[in-house]
Amino acid sequence: MVLLFTTDLLCLATETNIMLKDPECAVDILAVFYSLSFALNPNFSKVFPPHAEILEYSNSIAERFDVNRYIVTNTEWEGAY
């Protein structure tokens, strides 16, 4: 689940910034590593899929397993203790 949260939050944080600047933005890690073992995605369009595709997959998994209710947005990070 950590990968899902990390990927989803990272994508949400960069969605507007990167997507608007470069719609062809893609990952540099094989698609298979973005596919969770309990929710495999054999439908990635490329070996190194576009950012939007990873975001779509992450969002669909979050929705499917109802984890969106645990994600807190509009929160300022003050540091780790």
C-alpha positions as CSV (number, residue, x, y, z in Angstrom):
1,M,0.0,0.0,0.0
2,V,2.9,2.4,0.6
3,L,3.7,2.4,-3.1
4,L,0.1,3.3,-3.9
5,F,0.1,6.2,-1.5
6,T,3.5,7.4,-2.5
7,T,2.7,7.2,-6.3
8,D,-0.7,8.6,-5.9
9,L,0.3,11.6,-3.8
10,L,3.4,12.2,-5.9
11,C,1.3,12.2,-9.0
12,L,-1.4,14.4,-7.5
13,A,1.3,16.9,-6.4
14,T,2.9,17.0,-9.8
15,E,-0.2,16.5,-12.0
16,T,-0.8,20.2,-12.9
17,N,2.8,21.3,-12.9
18,I,4.4,18.6,-15.1
19,M,1.4,17.7,-17.2
20,L,0.9,21.3,-18.3
21,K,4.6,21.8,-19.1
22,D,5.1,18.4,-20.8
23,P,2.1,16.3,-21.7
24,E,4.6,13.6,-22.8
25,C,6.1,13.2,-19.4
26,A,6.7,9.6,-18.7
27,V,8.3,7.4,-16.0
28,D,11.8,6.0,-16.1
29,I,10.9,2.8,-14.2
30,L,9.3,-0.2,-15.9
31,A,5.5,-0.2,-15.8
32,V,5.4,-3.6,-14.1
33,F,6.8,-1.9,-10.9
34,Y,3.9,0.5,-10.8
35,S,1.4,-2.4,-10.9
36,L,0.4,-3.7,-7.4
37,S,0.5,-7.4,-6.9
38,F,-3.1,-7.5,-5.8
39,A,-4.4,-5.3,-8.6
40,L,-2.2,-6.0,-11.6
41,N,-2.5,-3.8,-14.6
42,P,-1.5,-5.6,-17.8
43,N,-2.9,-2.7,-19.9
44,F,-0.1,-0.1,-19.7
45,S,0.4,1.2,-23.2
46,K,4.2,1.2,-23.0
47,V,7.1,-0.3,-21.1
48,F,7.7,3.2,-19.7
49,P,4.1,4.6,-19.6
50,P,3.2,8.3,-19.6
51,H,2.6,10.1,-16.3
52,A,-1.1,10.4,-17.0
53,E,-1.4,6.6,-17.3
54,I,0.3,6.0,-14.0
55,L,-2.0,8.6,-12.4
56,E,-5.1,7.0,-13.9
57,Y,-4.1,3.6,-12.6
58,S,-3.3,4.9,-9.1
59,N,-6.5,6.8,-8.9
60,S,-8.5,3.8,-10.0
61,I,-6.9,1.6,-7.4
62,A,-7.5,4.1,-4.7
63,E,-11.1,4.3,-5.7
64,R,-11.5,0.5,-6.0
65,F,-10.1,-0.1,-2.5
66,D,-11.7,3.0,-1.0
67,V,-8.4,4.5,0.3
68,N,-9.3,8.0,-0.9
69,R,-11.1,8.6,2.4
70,Y,-7.7,8.2,4.2
71,I,-5.8,10.7,2.0
72,V,-5.5,14.1,3.6
73,T,-5.1,17.0,1.1
74,N,-4.3,20.7,1.6
75,T,-1.9,19.9,4.4
76,E,1.3,21.7,5.2
77,W,4.4,19.5,5.9
78,E,6.3,20.9,9.0
79,G,8.8,18.1,9.4
80,A,9.3,14.7,10.8
81,Y,9.8,13.9,14.4
